[in-house]
Amino acid sequence: METQACVNLKGDILGRPEIEILVDRFYAMVRQDAVLGPVFDVIARVNWDEHIPKLCDFWETVLFRTGGYKGNPLAAHFALTRDATMDRAMFDGWLLLFKQAVDADFAGENAEHIKRVAADMANVIHSRLQAAAITPLPAIPGRSYADYRRREPSVPPGR
């Protein structure tokens, strides 16, 4: 009886070089997606030359705690809700593509971890967007709903 060993030819995500490969592959897939592509290219008008390094910083910080990412992903997604349907299906599509991008090139502990983190992040952002959409907000004189969501500091009249 012969035993066949299953050999894993894919390596794990070990640092910035692998994150760059992942992010490049994933966002190439996103841009080709019929639903997600227009959100990034038409609605958000992403400057990919600037955005890709930020995304690499984000995932490097998430996976390796480098602290290089400075930003607020939730605020960025809130800004899109005026012009894009940020529904569960959109987040599920994003997550499916992310998992496919990871699985295309990587296998291992970090690869599995980054997929779990992406799923958690998609769930949290979607939940917060939905909660903001259905939560009645108190009227604040002189401020719009968009101002309230941005949480700009309120300045009492006359100051």
C-alpha positions in Angstrom: 0.0 0.0 0.0 1.4 3.3 -1.1 1.1 6.5 1.0 0.9 9.7 -0.9 2.2 12.7 1.0 0.4 16.0 0.3 3.0 18.6 -0.2 2.2 22.2 0.3 4.0 24.2 -2.3 2.5 27.5 -1.2 4.4 29.4 1.4 2.9 31.4 4.3 2.6 35.2 4.5 5.9 36.0 6.3 6.3 39.8 5.8 5.8 42.8 3.7 6.8 41.2 0.3 4.0 38.6 0.6 1.5 41.2 1.8 2.3 43.3 -1.3 1.7 40.2 -3.5 -1.6 39.6 -1.8 -2.8 43.2 -1.9 -1.9 43.5 -5.6 -3.7 40.3 -6.5 -6.7 41.1 -4.4 -7.3 44.6 -5.7 -6.7 43.5 -9.3 -9.6 41.0 -8.7 -11.7 43.7 -7.0 -11.3 46.1 -9.9 -12.4 43.4 -12.3 -15.5 42.6 -10.2 -18.8 43.9 -11.7 -20.1 45.1 -8.3 -17.0 46.1 -6.3 -15.0 47.6 -9.2 -17.2 50.6 -9.8 -17.4 51.3 -6.0 -13.6 51.7 -6.0 -13.0 53.2 -9.4 -16.1 55.3 -10.0 -17.6 56.2 -6.7 -14.5 56.4 -4.4 -12.2 57.3 -7.3 -9.3 55.5 -5.7 -5.9 56.7 -6.6 -4.3 53.2 -6.7 -0.7 54.4 -6.6 -1.4 56.0 -3.2 -4.0 53.5 -1.9 -2.1 50.2 -2.5 0.8 51.2 -0.1 -1.8 52.2 2.6 -3.5 48.9 2.2 -0.2 47.1 2.5 0.5 49.2 5.7 -2.9 48.2 7.0 -2.5 44.5 6.5 1.1 44.5 7.7 0.0 46.2 10.9 -2.9 43.8 11.3 -0.8 40.7 10.8 2.6 41.7 12.2 1.7 44.7 14.5 4.2 46.9 12.8 2.2 50.0 13.5 2.8 51.5 10.1 -0.9 52.1 9.3 -2.5 55.4 10.2 -6.1 55.7 9.2 -9.7 54.9 9.9 -11.2 52.2 7.7 -14.7 52.7 9.2 -14.8 56.4 8.4 -13.7 55.6 4.8 -16.6 53.2 4.4 -19.1 55.6 6.0 -18.1 58.2 3.4 -19.2 55.8 0.6 -22.7 55.1 2.0 -24.0 58.2 0.3 -23.3 56.8 -3.1 -22.9 53.1 -2.8 -25.1 50.3 -1.4 -23.0 48.9 1.3 -25.1 45.8 1.9 -24.3 42.3 3.2 -23.9 40.9 -0.4 -21.2 43.5 -1.2 -19.2 42.6 2.0 -19.7 38.9 1.3 -18.4 39.4 -2.3 -15.4 41.4 -0.9 -14.6 38.6 1.5 -14.9 35.9 -1.1 -12.4 37.6 -3.3 -10.1 38.2 -0.4 -10.1 34.6 0.6 -9.6 33.5 -3.1 -6.6 35.9 -3.3 -5.0 34.5 -0.2 -5.6 30.9 -1.2 -4.2 31.5 -4.7 -0.7 32.2 -3.3 -0.5 31.3 0.3 -1.1 28.6 2.9 -0.2 28.5 6.5 -0.9 30.0 9.9 -0.7 33.6 8.8 -2.7 33.0 5.7 -5.5 31.5 7.8 -5.2 34.3 10.3 -5.5 37.1 7.8 -8.6 35.4 6.3 -10.2 35.3 9.8 -9.3 38.9 10.4 -10.8 40.0 7.1 -14.0 38.2 7.9 -14.2 39.8 11.3 -13.4 43.2 9.8 -16.1 42.8 7.1 -18.7 41.8 9.8 -17.8 44.7 12.1 -17.8 47.4 9.3 -21.0 46.1 7.8 -22.7 46.0 11.2 -21.6 49.5 12.1 -22.8 50.8 8.8 -26.2 49.2 9.2 -26.5 50.4 12.7 -25.8 54.0 11.7 -28.3 53.7 8.9 -31.2 52.6 11.1 -30.3 54.4 14.4 -32.3 57.6 14.7 -30.0 60.4 15.6 -30.9 63.4 17.7 -31.4 66.7 15.8 -28.5 69.1 16.4 -29.2 72.6 15.4 -26.9 73.8 12.6 -25.5 70.4 11.9 -26.5 67.9 9.2 -26.7 64.1 9.6 -23.4 63.8 7.6 -21.7 66.1 10.1 -23.0 64.1 13.0 -21.7 60.9 11.4 -18.2 62.4 10.9 -18.3 63.3 14.6 -16.9 66.7 14.0 -16.6 68.6 17.3 -19.7 70.7 17.8 -19.2 74.3 18.6 -22.1 76.0 20.4 -23.5 79.0 18.6 -21.8 82.3 19.4 -18.4 80.8 20.1 
